[in-house]
């Protein structure tokens, strides 16, 4: 952007009223600055300044040109501030998808901290149980509970999350863990088929040689769980649940032998923007 130098030089001359003073401010020799201005005037087709015995002043052409130069330089300065903020991560965009069995918990906690730290970053979060939105460039991060094997994506962060049974009520001591067989005969609630939770339930059921259980697909945290020994039990990964002390509607009981594989996926071979990189760093800390 070589024209910016001559624009700034013209503005400096106009403000000081002297080529000599402007040259000193710009760390140039007066003759070099005068030649640069004359070259610009020749290209423009008329004089920008009227040369006077005691300095210079804008010509009629210069008076028309100066507001354009000021506006252009202001826009460039604003754009440079914008670029700096983008490079620092102060602004930008975070687009991610979350698996349906991660309705609360650590992903959302990391997102809340990210938004508090970067209030000017635009955040878009959708629900998806596949890498489709990532591959179609609808999002830049896909956080899945059953990551797909695809050479177009790569794993940025991964963790194993214990399978947890969420049951109604908080009366009495909470067991450290329970077997899946302890919940036979109760209504089972879980995220849709294809999610990591459903796959973990199926694997554990086969390992224990259990008969197929009827599972009702429900979105998010089921707000009203039927209490009692025959009441509802909702299965989710521990990382997809709020802190047990904050879940006043239910008790969280880890299921022995149950695990859900979680992964944050990115497009393979592509650099990640600053905002998604910073969210990933927070997510990794929350997942530990």
Secondary structure by P-SEA (a helix, b strand, c coil): caaaaaaaaaaaaaaaccaaaaaaaacccaaaaaaaaaaaaaaacccccccccccccccaaaaaaaaaaaaaaaaaaaaaaaaaaaaaccbbbbbbcccccccccaaaaaaaaaaaacccbbbbbbbbccccccccccccccccccccccccccccbbbbbcbbbbbcccccccccccccccccccbbbbcccccaaaaaaaaaaaaacccbbbbbbbcccccccccccccbbbbbcccccccccccccbbbbbcccbbbbbbbbccccccccaaaaaaaaaaaaaac
